[in-house]
């Protein structure tokens, strides 16, 4: 039996997850118990009894210290629209699986299958960033401008821009908000 804890989702989102599970032929023979929690405290008290977590973005971000060590068991429901670029990966660069609000039923099914079948998540790719790139990313996530970052790190603005381009290429994240979330999820801020 798989026990799934759901927190931070609307009733419609929960119904959608349940409906998708019911329509997955390989899971019709598996007993799945889904418990929806209204409050994080109730969820956290029962977390040891749960096999998997499905969580909304605001709850995830405000309790990131709980979810990151358990990212192999966590599915993040992202209320944003999935970027149209070729980001077909099941997980973002932090190793956390996520479903965007414009995901198709097939994409949701694939994500749920991966959550049930993959016990461990490969390490994140923040190790691929140089020390200076991590410093630039940290300051960027703190809301600093290119000029401010250059002053703090004693480098030129052009060097900061180059580091930002390299970070975006390595992580596949183009927006400042995405980079900030990545920095937060990987303990850089």
ROVEX-497123 format. One record per residue (C-alpha): residue number from 1; residue in three letters; x, y, z. Coordinates in Angstrom, 1 decimal, always signed. Example, Ala and Ser with C-alpha at 12.3 -4.5 7.8 and 13.67 -1.06 7.14 Angstrom:
% residues 2
zake_zalum_xx_yy_zz
1_ALA_+12.3_-4.5_+7.8
2_SER_+13.7_-1.1_+7.1
This chain:
% residues 189
zake_zalum_xx_yy_zz
1_UNK_+0.0_+0.0_+0.0
2_UNK_+1.2_+3.5_-0.8
3_UNK_+0.3_+6.3_+1.6
4_UNK_+0.3_+9.7_+0.0
5_UNK_+0.1_+12.9_+2.0
6_UNK_-1.3_+16.0_+0.2
7_UNK_-0.9_+19.5_+1.5
8_UNK_-1.3_+23.0_+0.1
9_UNK_-3.5_+22.1_-2.9
10_UNK_-7.0_+23.1_-3.8
11_UNK_-9.9_+20.6_-3.8
12_UNK_-9.9_+20.6_-7.6
13_UNK_-6.1_+19.8_-7.7
14_UNK_-6.6_+16.9_-5.2
15_UNK_-9.5_+15.6_-7.3
16_UNK_-7.3_+15.8_-10.4
17_UNK_-4.5_+13.8_-8.8
18_UNK_-6.9_+11.2_-7.5
19_UNK_-8.6_+10.9_-10.9
20_UNK_-5.3_+10.5_-12.7
21_UNK_-4.2_+7.8_-10.3
22_UNK_-7.5_+5.9_-10.8
23_UNK_-6.9_+6.0_-14.6
24_UNK_-3.4_+4.6_-14.4
25_UNK_-3.8_+0.8_-15.2
26_UNK_-0.6_-0.2_-13.5
27_UNK_-1.8_+1.2_-10.2
28_UNK_-5.4_-0.1_-10.1
29_UNK_-4.0_-3.2_-8.4
30_UNK_-2.1_-1.2_-5.8
31_UNK_-4.0_+0.1_-2.8
32_UNK_-3.3_+3.8_-2.5
33_UNK_-4.4_+5.9_+0.5
34_UNK_-4.4_+9.6_+0.0
35_UNK_-4.7_+11.8_+3.0
36_UNK_-5.3_+15.6_+2.5
37_UNK_-4.0_+17.8_+5.3
38_UNK_-5.4_+21.3_+6.0
39_UNK_-2.5_+22.4_+8.3
40_UNK_+1.2_+21.9_+8.0
41_UNK_+1.5_+20.9_+11.7
42_UNK_-0.9_+17.9_+11.1
43_UNK_+1.0_+17.0_+8.0
44_UNK_+4.4_+17.1_+9.7
45_UNK_+3.1_+15.0_+12.7
46_UNK_+2.0_+12.2_+10.2
47_UNK_+5.0_+12.5_+7.8
48_UNK_+6.7_+9.4_+9.1
49_UNK_+3.6_+7.3_+8.3
50_UNK_+3.5_+8.6_+4.6
51_UNK_+5.4_+7.1_+1.7
52_UNK_+5.0_+10.1_-0.7
53_UNK_+4.3_+13.8_-0.4
54_UNK_+2.4_+16.0_-2.9
55_UNK_+2.7_+19.6_-2.0
56_UNK_+1.8_+23.1_-3.3
57_UNK_+4.5_+25.6_-3.9
58_UNK_+3.7_+28.0_-1.0
59_UNK_+3.9_+25.2_+1.5
60_UNK_+7.0_+23.8_-0.1
61_UNK_+8.9_+27.1_+0.0
62_UNK_+7.9_+28.0_+3.5
63_UNK_+8.9_+24.5_+4.8
64_UNK_+11.8_+23.9_+2.4
65_UNK_+14.0_+22.6_+5.2
66_UNK_+11.6_+19.7_+5.7
67_UNK_+11.0_+18.8_+2.1
68_UNK_+14.6_+19.1_+0.6
69_UNK_+16.0_+16.1_+2.6
70_UNK_+12.8_+14.2_+1.4
71_UNK_+12.9_+15.4_-2.2
72_UNK_+12.9_+11.8_-3.5
73_UNK_+9.5_+11.3_-2.0
74_UNK_+8.1_+14.8_-2.9
75_UNK_+6.1_+16.0_-5.9
76_UNK_+5.8_+19.8_-6.1
77_UNK_+2.7_+21.2_-7.7
78_UNK_+3.8_+24.5_-9.4
79_UNK_+1.1_+27.0_-10.1
80_UNK_+3.1_+28.6_-12.9
81_UNK_+2.9_+27.7_-16.6
82_UNK_+5.7_+25.4_-17.8
83_UNK_+8.2_+27.2_-20.0
84_UNK_+7.7_+26.4_-23.7
85_UNK_+11.4_+25.7_-24.2
86_UNK_+12.6_+22.1_-24.4
87_UNK_+12.5_+21.4_-20.7
88_UNK_+11.1_+17.9_-20.9
89_UNK_+12.8_+16.7_-17.7
90_UNK_+10.9_+15.1_-15.0
91_UNK_+12.7_+17.0_-12.3
92_UNK_+14.2_+20.5_-12.1
93_UNK_+17.9_+20.9_-11.3
94_UNK_+17.3_+20.7_-7.6
95_UNK_+16.1_+17.1_-7.9
96_UNK_+12.5_+18.0_-6.9
97_UNK_+9.9_+16.6_-9.2
98_UNK_+7.3_+19.2_-10.2
99_UNK_+4.1_+19.4_-12.2
100_UNK_+3.2_+22.7_-13.8
101_UNK_-0.4_+23.9_-14.0
102_UNK_-0.6_+23.5_-17.7
103_UNK_+0.7_+19.9_-17.7
104_UNK_-1.3_+17.4_-19.8
105_UNK_-2.8_+14.3_-18.2
106_UNK_-0.1_+12.2_-19.8
107_UNK_+2.6_+14.4_-18.2
108_UNK_+1.0_+14.1_-14.8
109_UNK_+0.7_+10.3_-15.2
110_UNK_+4.4_+10.1_-16.2
111_UNK_+5.3_+12.2_-13.1
112_UNK_+3.2_+10.1_-10.8
113_UNK_+4.8_+6.9_-12.2
114_UNK_+8.3_+8.3_-11.6
115_UNK_+7.3_+9.2_-8.0
116_UNK_+6.1_+5.7_-7.3
117_UNK_+9.0_+3.9_-9.1
118_UNK_+12.2_+5.9_-8.4
119_UNK_+13.3_+5.5_-4.8
120_UNK_+16.2_+8.0_-5.0
121_UNK_+16.9_+11.2_-6.8
122_UNK_+20.3_+11.8_-8.4
123_UNK_+22.3_+14.7_-6.8
124_UNK_+21.6_+18.2_-7.9
125_UNK_+23.8_+19.9_-10.4
126_UNK_+24.9_+22.9_-8.2
127_UNK_+28.3_+21.2_-8.1
128_UNK_+28.6_+22.0_-11.8
129_UNK_+28.7_+25.7_-10.9
130_UNK_+32.0_+27.3_-10.2
131_UNK_+32.5_+29.0_-6.8
132_UNK_+32.2_+32.4_-8.4
133_UNK_+29.1_+31.4_-10.3
134_UNK_+27.6_+30.3_-6.9
135_UNK_+28.5_+33.7_-5.4
136_UNK_+26.9_+35.6_-8.3
137_UNK_+23.8_+33.4_-8.1
138_UNK_+23.6_+34.0_-4.3
139_UNK_+23.7_+37.8_-4.7
140_UNK_+21.3_+37.6_-7.6
141_UNK_+18.8_+35.7_-5.5
142_UNK_+19.2_+38.3_-2.8
143_UNK_+17.9_+40.9_-5.3
144_UNK_+21.1_+42.6_-6.2
145_UNK_+21.6_+44.3_-9.6
146_UNK_+24.5_+43.4_-11.9
147_UNK_+26.3_+46.6_-10.7
148_UNK_+25.8_+45.8_-7.0
149_UNK_+27.0_+42.2_-7.5
150_UNK_+30.1_+43.6_-9.4
151_UNK_+30.8_+45.9_-6.5
152_UNK_+30.3_+43.2_-3.8
153_UNK_+32.5_+40.6_-5.6
154_UNK_+35.1_+43.2_-6.9
155_UNK_+34.6_+42.2_-10.5
156_UNK_+33.4_+44.0_-13.6
157_UNK_+29.7_+44.3_-14.6
158_UNK_+30.6_+42.5_-17.9
159_UNK_+32.0_+39.6_-15.8
160_UNK_+28.8_+39.4_-13.8
161_UNK_+26.8_+39.3_-17.0
162_UNK_+29.0_+36.5_-18.4
163_UNK_+28.6_+34.5_-15.1
164_UNK_+24.8_+35.0_-15.3
165_UNK_+24.7_+33.7_-18.9
166_UNK_+26.8_+30.7_-17.9
167_UNK_+24.6_+30.0_-14.9
168_UNK_+21.5_+30.1_-17.1
169_UNK_+23.0_+27.7_-19.6
170_UNK_+24.2_+25.2_-17.0
171_UNK_+21.0_+25.2_-15.0
172_UNK_+18.6_+25.7_-17.9
173_UNK_+16.8_+28.5_-16.0
174_UNK_+16.5_+31.9_-17.6
175_UNK_+14.3_+34.0_-15.2
176_UNK_+15.6_+35.7_-12.1
177_UNK_+12.7_+34.2_-10.1
178_UNK_+13.6_+30.7_-11.3
179_UNK_+17.3_+31.3_-10.4
180_UNK_+16.3_+32.6_-7.0
181_UNK_+14.1_+29.6_-6.3
182_UNK_+16.9_+27.3_-7.4
183_UNK_+19.3_+29.1_-5.0
184_UNK_+16.8_+28.8_-2.2
185_UNK_+16.1_+25.1_-2.9
186_UNK_+19.8_+24.3_-2.9
187_UNK_+20.8_+26.2_+0.2
188_UNK_+22.7_+29.0_-1.5
189_UNK_+20.7_+31.6_+0.4
